[in-house]
């Protein structure tokens, strides 16, 4: 196999470890272009960070206002007990979901439609003894024996909720539809 001069020069250039003038020119052309893109990315990242910080401060301010309301105790609250409670996530499941499994639902709490707060109130005889306040981020409940003020794990549609009293077990079931965040809105509930 014979090699002519241009072939040998091309091979020498290919295997050379020193950069040529042409390589340096090509790199300098792209360096400015890539640098501009990097600056643009940095500016966008800074803007996103600034918006996140503004939202965080706004949420902190809202939570501080809610905390005053939720945790503000009346003098007559002294001696009231906190009842036993638990959150239950309720999901509407159809035969389509159960047998075919083709929907995008999964067992996680994010695929649930309702948040149910189960509050056990032994010694309470009727629903009329209870004072209940449900807001999108917290629930307050007061009775002659109990006092409960808690933040919810997710925002809820408080106006669309319902409460049912089970006299046999002295349990209050508060069902609240889960409020889906708007596009661009961050999910938050009790401090997440």
Buried (B, 14 or more C-beta within 10 A) or exposed (E): EEEEEEEEEEEEEEEEEEEEEEEEEEEEEEEEEEEEEEEEEEEEEEEEEEEEEEBEEEBEEEBEEBEEEBEEEEEEEEEBEEBEBEBEBBBEEEEEBEEEEEEEBEEEBEBBEBBBBBBBBEEBEEBEBBEBEBBBBBBBBBBEBBBBBBBBBBBBBBEEBEBEBEEEEBBBBBBBBBBEEEEEEEEBBEEE
